[in-house]
Structure formats: C-alpha cells, structure tokens
Amino acid sequence: MTKIIIGLIMLVAIPAVSMAVVKKHPAVPSDQACEECHERQAQVWQDSKHGLMGVKCVVCHGDTEKIFIARPASERCVGCHAVQVAGTAEGHKIKQKNCWACHDGHSLKLESAK
C-alpha cells in the first residue's frame, strides 16, 4: 500500500516540478526590457489597443524576478475585464476556457480561425 501511495505522489509531483522548471523565465537584469528578446511579440502588443493605452508586459506576465507567468490565465484580465471574463458581456455569452480560446495572446484581436 505504501508503494502505491508513493507511486501516486510521484505521478503528481514529477510533472508539476518539471512544468515549473520549463515555465521559469531565464534570469535577466531588472533593467532589461522585454523587447530586447521578444521584439516581435512586443511590436504586436504595442500596436494593440492595450499597448496603445500603455499596458505593459508585467500586467499579464508578472515580474521575471519574482512571479513570472509564461501563459497567463484569464484571471489576469479580471482587473479591467471582469464582465467579459465572467462570460456575461455581449459577444461573450459562451463560457470559454480562457481569453486565448478566441483572442490572439498579444494583439488580442479575435482569431476567426478558432
């Protein structure tokens, strides 16, 4: 019985640990801009409504030194878009898994192919 419990713990723990390692952002100086490595994504973002309004990368992705989120969940959008995230706004009547089910991650334009 103990071996089964240990095996189950390993089945849960090993993928969780390996996922945390994969999603960890490489160490960068605190004054380094995201654009230095992510030029294409930064340009798409800057041309989007959010970029034009001055919303920075850290709003969605967090800080590379403390809490970094490579693929932010829709909960990161709640601060400004609670109604849309809740799925009750016009055009958002269907509960999506996340915003990226329909919207491009950086331009946030509706992806008609999805």
N, C-alpha and C positions, 0 to 999 in steps of 0.2 A: 504494500500500500504506500509506503514511504517513497519507493522508487517512482510510482505513478504520480504522486504529488510533485516530486522534484522534476519529473519529466514535463508535467503540465506547466510548472513555473518557468522552466527553460523555454518552452514553446511560446510563452507570452513575453518573457523578459528579453530574450535574444533579439527578436525582431524590433522590439521597442528601443533597445540600446543601439542597434545598427541604424535605425531610422534617425535617431537623434544625431548620430555621427555624420550621416550623409547630409542632413539639413543644416549642420553648423556652418556658419559663414567663416571663411578664412580670416585670420587676423589682419586687420588693416589699421593704419594710423587714424586716429579720431578726426583729423582734419582732412582726410582723403574724401573727395566727393564720389558719390555712387557712379556718376557719369564717366569717371576715369576708366572703369572696367565695363560698365553697362551702357555704353554710348547709344546703341540702337534703342533699347528699352527707354532710356531717359528721353530721347528725342520724341518717341511716340507719346510718352507721358506728357512732356512739355506742350505738345500740340493738342492735347486733350482738354476738355473743359476743366478737369481738376488741376492739370498743370498750369493752365492759363490763370486759374484762381490762386495759384501759389501753394497748392497742397504738395508737400514734399514726400519723398520715398519713405521716410521714417513713420509717416502716419499709418501706412499699411504694413510695412515690413518690420518696423521697430528698429532698434539700435543694434548695429553689428557687434558691439562690445558686450551688451547685456542680454537683451531679449530680441533675437532675430527670427523672423518668420518668413521662410522662403516662399511658401504658398499660403498667403493669409486667408483665413476663413471669412465668410460673410459677416461674422460678428464684428469684424474690424470696421465695417461700414455703418454699423448701428448708430454711432455718434451723430452722424448727419442724415442718415437714410433709414431710420428706424421703421418707417411705414413700409418702404419698399422691401426691406429685409423680412419684415413680418409677412409679406406677400399679400398685402391688402390694397396697395395703390393701383390705380388704373394701369393696366398693362402688366401687372404683377399678380394677377389673381391665382395663378398656379404656383404652388409651393415648389420652388426649385431647390436642389441640393445646396447650391451656393450661387453667388452672383455670376461666377465664371461659367455656369452652365449655359448662359446666353450671351454674356458680355466678354469681350477680349480683356485680358488681365491688365493691360497698360493703356490702351486707348479708351477702354470701357464702352466702345461702340457695340451695338447689337450685332452679333455674328449671325447672319441669316442662314449659314450652313448648319447651325446647330439645331 
